[in-house]
Amino acid sequence: MLSVVSPVFNEEQALPAFAEDLLDVLKLQELDFEVIFVDDGSSDGTCEFLRSFAKEEPHLRVISLSRNFGHQNALLAGMSAARG
């Protein structure tokens, strides 16, 4: 299994296109995969978008941190949860 971990912070505007494009490319590969988005305490609609999108996309997982811990800590949280 391939795990892709992406920390995000206040990415409400760019995230829909990025998530769709990433999943489209991964679905073309002949392997099992998961995409883990780690919301690093966003104050916009990033987390709401991810949770809604994850309901319709089985390859997508969302981790929501209680506040902004920084890029490296968000990445570590995602890697710790990764199955691949």
C-alpha distances in whole Angstrom, upper triangle without the diagonal:
4,6,10,13,16,19,22,26,28,26,28,29,26,23,24,24,21,19,20,19,16,14,17,15,11,13,14,11,10,7,5,5,8,11,13,16,19,22,24,28,28,32,31,30,26,25,27,25,21,22,24,21,18,21,20,17,14,11,13,14,17,19,23,24,28,29,29,27,27,24,23,23,21,18,18,18,15,13,15,13,10,7,5
4,7,10,13,16,19,23,26,23,25,26,23,20,21,21,18,16,17,16,13,12,15,13,9,11,13,10,11,7,6,5,6,8,11,14,16,20,22,25,26,29,29,27,24,23,25,23,20,21,23,20,18,20,20,16,14,11,12,13,16,17,21,23,26,27,26,25,24,21,20,21,18,15,16,16,13,12,14,13,9,8,5
4,6,10,13,16,20,22,20,22,24,21,18,19,19,16,14,16,16,12,12,15,14,10,13,15,13,14,11,9,6,5,6,7,11,13,16,18,22,22,26,26,24,20,20,22,20,17,18,20,18,15,18,18,15,13,10,10,10,13,14,17,19,23,24,23,21,20,17,17,17,15,12,13,13,9,8,11,10,6,7,5
4,7,10,13,16,19,17,19,20,18,15,16,16,13,11,14,13,9,10,13,12,10,13,15,13,15,13,11,8,6,5,6,8,11,14,16,19,20,23,23,22,18,18,20,18,15,17,19,16,15,18,18,15,14,10,10,10,12,13,16,18,21,22,20,20,18,15,15,16,13,10,12,12,9,9,12,11,8,10,9
4,7,10,13,16,15,17,19,16,14,16,16,13,12,15,15,11,12,16,15,13,16,18,17,19,16,15,11,9,6,5,6,7,11,12,16,17,20,20,19,16,15,18,17,13,16,18,16,14,18,19,16,15,12,10,9,10,10,13,14,18,18,17,16,14,11,11,12,9,7,9,9,6,7,10,9,8,11,10
4,6,10,13,11,14,16,13,11,13,14,11,10,13,14,11,12,16,15,14,17,19,19,21,19,17,14,11,8,6,5,6,9,10,14,14,17,17,16,13,13,16,15,12,15,17,15,14,18,19,16,16,14,11,10,10,10,12,13,17,16,14,14,13,9,11,12,8,7,10,10,8,10,13,12,11,14,14
4,7,10,10,13,15,13,11,14,16,12,12,16,16,14,16,19,19,18,21,23,23,25,23,21,17,14,11,8,6,5,6,7,10,11,14,15,15,11,11,15,14,12,14,17,16,15,19,20,18,19,16,13,12,10,9,10,10,14,13,11,11,9,6,9,9,6,6,9,9,8,10,13,13,13,16,17
4,7,6,9,12,10,8,12,14,11,11,15,16,14,16,19,19,19,21,24,24,27,25,23,19,16,12,10,7,6,5,6,9,8,11,11,11,8,9,12,12,10,13,16,15,15,18,20,18,19,17,14,13,10,10,10,10,13,12,10,11,10,8,11,12,8,9,13,12,11,14,16,16,16,19,20
4,6,8,11,11,10,13,15,14,14,18,19,17,19,22,23,23,25,27,28,30,28,27,23,20,16,14,10,8,6,5,7,5,8,9,10,7,9,12,12,12,14,17,16,17,20,22,21,22,21,17,16,13,12,10,10,12,10,8,10,9,9,12,12,10,12,15,14,14,17,19,18,19,23,23
4,6,8,9,9,12,14,14,14,17,19,18,20,23,24,24,26,28,29,32,30,29,25,22,18,16,12,11,8,8,8,5,6,6,7,6,9,11,11,12,14,16,16,17,20,22,21,23,22,18,18,14,14,12,13,14,12,10,13,12,12,16,16,13,15,19,18,17,20,22,21,22,26,26
4,6,6,5,9,11,10,11,14,15,15,17,19,20,21,23,25,26,29,28,26,23,20,16,15,11,11,9,10,11,8,10,8,8,6,9,11,10,10,14,15,14,16,19,20,19,21,20,16,16,14,15,13,15,16,15,13,16,14,13,17,17,14,16,19,18,17,20,22,21,22,25,25
4,6,6,7,10,11,11,13,15,16,17,19,21,22,23,26,27,30,29,27,23,21,17,16,13,13,11,13,12,9,10,7,6,4,8,9,7,9,12,12,12,15,17,18,18,20,20,16,17,14,15,14,16,17,16,16,18,17,17,20,20,17,18,22,20,19,22,24,23,23,26,27
4,6,7,9,10,11,13,14,16,17,19,20,22,23,25,27,30,29,28,25,22,19,18,15,16,14,16,16,12,13,9,9,8,12,12,10,12,15,15,14,17,19,19,19,22,21,18,19,17,19,18,19,21,20,18,21,20,19,22,23,20,21,24,23,22,25,27,26,26,28,28
4,6,6,6,9,11,11,12,15,16,17,19,20,22,24,27,26,25,22,20,16,16,13,15,14,15,16,13,15,12,11,9,13,14,11,12,16,16,14,16,19,19,18,21,19,17,18,17,18,18,20,22,20,19,21,19,17,20,22,18,19,22,22,20,22,25,24,23,26,26
4,6,5,6,8,10,10,12,14,15,16,18,20,22,25,24,22,19,17,13,13,10,12,11,14,15,12,14,12,10,8,10,11,8,9,12,13,11,13,16,16,14,17,16,13,14,13,15,15,17,19,19,18,20,18,16,19,20,16,17,20,19,17,20,22,21,20,23,23
4,6,5,6,9,10,11,12,14,16,16,19,21,24,23,22,19,17,14,14,12,15,14,17,18,15,17,14,11,9,12,12,8,9,12,11,9,12,14,13,13,16,15,13,15,14,17,17,20,22,22,21,23,22,20,23,23,20,20,23,22,19,22,24,22,22,24,24
4,6,5,6,8,10,11,12,14,15,17,19,22,22,22,19,17,14,16,14,17,16,19,20,18,19,17,15,13,15,15,12,12,15,15,12,14,17,16,14,18,16,14,17,17,19,20,22,25,24,23,25,23,21,23,25,21,21,24,24,21,23,26,24,23,25,24
4,6,5,6,9,10,11,12,14,16,17,21,20,20,16,15,12,13,11,14,14,17,19,17,19,17,15,12,15,16,12,12,15,15,12,14,17,16,14,17,15,13,15,15,17,18,20,23,23,21,22,20,18,20,21,18,17,21,21,18,20,23,21,20,22,21
4,6,5,6,9,10,11,12,15,16,19,18,17,14,12,9,10,9,13,13,16,18,17,19,17,15,12,13,14,10,9,12,12,9,10,14,13,10,13,11,9,12,12,15,16,19,22,22,21,22,21,18,20,21,17,17,20,19,16,18,21,19,17,19,19
4,6,5,6,9,10,11,13,15,18,18,17,15,13,11,13,13,16,17,20,22,20,22,19,17,14,16,16,12,11,14,13,10,12,14,12,10,13,12,11,14,15,18,20,22,25,26,25,26,25,22,24,25,21,20,23,23,19,21,24,22,20,21,21
4,6,5,6,9,10,11,13,17,17,17,15,14,12,15,14,18,19,21,24,22,24,21,19,17,18,19,15,14,18,17,13,15,18,15,13,16,13,13,16,17,20,22,24,27,27,26,27,25,22,24,25,22,20,24,23,20,21,24,23,21,22,20
4,5,5,6,9,10,11,15,14,14,11,11,9,12,12,15,17,19,22,21,23,22,20,16,18,19,16,14,17,17,13,14,17,15,12,14,11,11,14,15,18,20,22,26,26,24,25,23,20,21,22,19,17,20,20,17,18,21,19,17,18,17
4,5,5,6,9,10,13,12,12,10,9,8,11,12,16,18,21,23,22,25,23,20,17,18,18,15,13,15,15,12,12,14,12,9,11,8,9,12,14,17,20,23,26,27,26,26,25,22,23,24,20,19,21,21,17,18,21,19,16,17,16
4,6,5,7,9,12,13,13,12,12,12,15,16,20,21,24,27,25,27,25,23,20,21,21,18,16,19,18,14,15,17,14,11,13,11,12,16,18,21,23,26,30,30,29,30,28,25,26,27,24,22,25,24,21,22,25,22,20,20,19
4,5,5,7,11,12,13,11,12,12,15,16,20,22,25,27,26,29,27,25,22,23,23,20,18,21,21,17,17,20,17,14,15,13,14,17,19,22,24,27,30,31,29,29,27,24,25,27,24,21,24,24,20,21,24,22,19,20,17
4,5,5,8,8,9,7,9,9,13,15,18,21,24,26,26,29,27,25,22,22,23,20,18,20,20,16,16,18,16,13,13,10,11,15,17,20,23,25,29,30,28,28,27,23,24,25,22,20,22,22,18,18,21,19,16,16,14
4,5,8,8,9,8,10,11,15,17,21,23,26,29,28,30,28,26,23,23,24,21,18,20,20,16,15,17,15,12,12,10,12,15,18,22,24,27,31,32,31,31,30,26,27,28,25,23,25,24,20,21,23,21,18,17,16
4,7,9,11,11,13,14,18,20,24,26,29,31,30,33,31,29,26,26,27,24,22,24,23,19,19,21,18,15,15,13,16,19,22,25,28,31,34,35,33,33,32,29,29,30,27,25,27,27,23,23,26,24,21,20,18
4,6,8,9,12,14,17,20,23,26,28,31,31,34,32,30,27,27,28,25,23,24,25,21,20,22,20,16,16,13,16,19,22,24,28,30,34,34,33,33,31,28,28,29,26,24,25,26,22,21,24,22,19,18,15
4,7,9,13,15,19,22,25,28,31,34,33,36,35,33,29,29,30,27,25,26,26,23,21,23,21,17,16,14,17,20,23,26,29,32,35,36,35,35,33,30,30,31,28,25,27,27,23,22,24,23,19,17,15
4,6,10,13,16,19,22,25,28,31,31,34,33,31,28,27,28,26,23,24,25,21,19,21,20,16,14,12,15,17,20,23,26,29,32,34,33,32,31,28,27,28,25,23,23,23,20,19,21,19,15,14,11
4,7,11,14,17,20,23,26,29,29,32,31,29,26,25,26,24,20,21,22,19,17,19,17,14,11,9,12,14,18,20,23,26,30,31,30,30,29,26,26,26,23,21,21,21,17,17,18,16,13,11,9
4,7,10,13,16,19,22,25,25,29,28,25,22,21,23,21,17,18,19,16,14,17,16,12,10,7,9,11,14,17,20,23,26,27,27,26,25,22,22,22,20,17,18,18,14,14,16,13,10,9,8
4,6,10,13,16,19,22,22,25,24,22,19,18,19,17,14,15,16,14,11,14,14,10,8,5,6,7,11,13,16,19,23,24,23,23,22,20,20,20,17,15,16,15,11,12,13,11,8,8,8
4,6,10,13,16,18,18,22,21,19,15,15,17,15,11,13,15,12,10,13,13,10,9,6,5,6,8,11,14,17,20,21,20,20,19,17,17,17,14,12,14,13,10,11,13,11,9,10,10
4,6,10,12,15,16,19,19,17,14,12,15,14,10,12,14,12,10,14,15,12,11,9,6,5,6,7,10,13,16,18,17,17,16,14,15,14,11,10,11,10,6,9,11,8,7,10,11
4,6,9,12,12,16,15,14,10,9,12,11,8,10,13,11,10,14,15,13,13,11,8,6,5,6,8,11,14,15,14,14,14,12,13,13,9,9,12,10,7,10,12,11,11,14,14
4,6,9,10,14,14,14,10,9,12,12,9,11,14,14,12,16,18,16,16,14,11,9,6,5,6,7,11,11,11,11,11,9,11,10,6,7,10,7,6,10,11,10,11,15,16
4,6,6,10,11,10,7,6,10,11,9,10,14,14,13,16,18,17,18,17,13,11,7,6,5,6,9,9,9,10,10,10,12,11,8,10,12,10,10,13,15,13,15,18,20
4,6,9,11,12,10,9,13,14,12,14,17,17,17,20,22,21,21,20,16,14,11,9,7,5,8,6,5,6,7,8,10,9,6,9,11,10,11,14,15,15,16,20,21
4,6,9,11,9,8,12,14,13,14,17,18,18,20,23,22,23,22,18,16,12,10,7,5,6,4,4,8,9,11,13,12,10,13,15,13,14,17,18,17,19,23,25
4,6,8,6,7,10,11,11,13,15,16,17,20,22,21,23,22,18,16,13,12,9,9,9,8,7,11,11,12,15,14,12,15,17,15,16,19,20,19,21,25,26
4,7,8,9,10,12,13,15,16,18,19,21,23,23,25,25,21,19,16,15,12,11,11,9,10,13,14,15,19,18,15,18,21,19,19,23,24,23,25,28,29
4,6,8,9,10,12,13,14,16,17,19,21,21,24,23,20,19,16,16,13,14,14,13,13,16,16,17,20,20,17,20,22,21,20,24,25,24,25,28,30
4,6,5,6,9,10,11,12,14,16,18,18,21,21,17,17,14,14,12,14,14,14,15,18,18,18,22,21,18,20,23,20,20,23,25,23,24,27,28
4,6,5,6,9,10,11,12,15,16,16,18,18,14,14,11,12,10,12,13,13,13,16,16,15,19,18,15,16,19,17,16,20,21,20,20,23,24
4,5,5,6,9,10,10,13,15,15,17,17,13,11,8,9,7,10,11,12,13,15,16,16,18,17,14,16,18,16,15,18,19,17,19,21,23
4,5,5,6,9,10,11,13,14,16,17,14,13,10,12,10,13,14,15,16,19,20,20,22,21,17,20,22,19,18,22,22,20,21,24,25
4,6,5,6,8,10,11,12,15,15,12,12,10,13,12,15,16,17,18,20,20,20,22,22,18,19,22,20,18,21,23,20,21,23,24
4,5,5,6,9,10,10,12,12,9,8,7,9,10,13,15,16,17,19,19,18,20,19,15,16,19,16,14,18,19,17,17,19,20
4,6,5,7,9,10,12,12,9,8,7,9,9,13,15,17,18,20,21,20,22,21,17,18,20,17,16,19,20,17,17,19,21
4,5,5,7,9,12,13,11,11,10,13,13,17,18,20,21,23,24,23,25,24,20,21,24,21,19,22,23,20,20,22,23
4,5,6,6,9,10,8,10,10,13,14,18,20,21,22,23,24,22,24,24,20,20,23,20,18,21,22,19,19,20,21
4,5,5,7,8,5,6,7,11,13,16,19,21,21,23,23,22,23,22,18,19,21,18,15,18,19,16,16,17,18
4,6,7,10,8,9,10,14,15,19,21,23,24,26,26,25,27,25,22,22,24,21,19,21,22,18,18,19,21
4,6,9,9,11,13,16,18,22,24,26,27,28,28,27,28,27,24,24,26,23,20,23,24,20,20,20,21
4,6,6,9,11,15,17,21,23,25,25,26,26,24,26,25,22,21,23,21,18,20,21,18,17,17,18
4,5,8,11,14,17,21,24,26,26,27,27,25,26,25,21,21,22,20,17,18,19,16,15,14,15
4,7,10,14,17,20,23,25,25,25,25,22,23,22,19,18,19,18,14,16,17,14,12,12,12
4,7,10,13,16,20,21,21,22,22,19,20,20,16,16,17,15,12,14,16,12,11,12,13
4,7,10,13,16,18,19,19,19,18,18,17,14,14,15,12,9,12,13,9,9,11,13
4,6,10,13,15,15,16,17,15,17,15,12,12,14,11,9,12,13,10,11,13,15
4,6,10,12,13,13,14,13,14,12,9,11,11,8,7,11,11,9,11,14,16
4,7,9,10,11,13,13,15,12,9,12,13,10,10,14,14,12,14,17,20
4,6,7,8,10,11,13,10,8,11,12,9,10,14,13,13,16,19,21
4,7,9,12,14,15,12,11,15,15,12,14,17,17,16,19,22,25
4,6,9,12,14,11,10,14,15,13,15,18,18,18,21,24,26
4,6,8,11,9,8,12,13,12,14,17,17,18,20,24,25
4,7,8,6,7,10,11,10,13,15,15,16,19,22,24
4,6,6,6,9,10,11,13,14,16,17,19,22,23
4,6,5,6,9,10,11,12,14,16,16,20,20
4,5,5,6,9,10,10,12,14,15,19,19
4,5,5,6,9,10,10,13,14,18,19
4,5,5,6,9,10,11,12,16,17
4,5,5,6,9,10,10,14,14
4,5,5,6,9,10,13,14
4,6,5,6,9,12,14
4,5,5,6,10,11
4,5,5,8,9
4,6,8,10
4,7,9
4,6
4
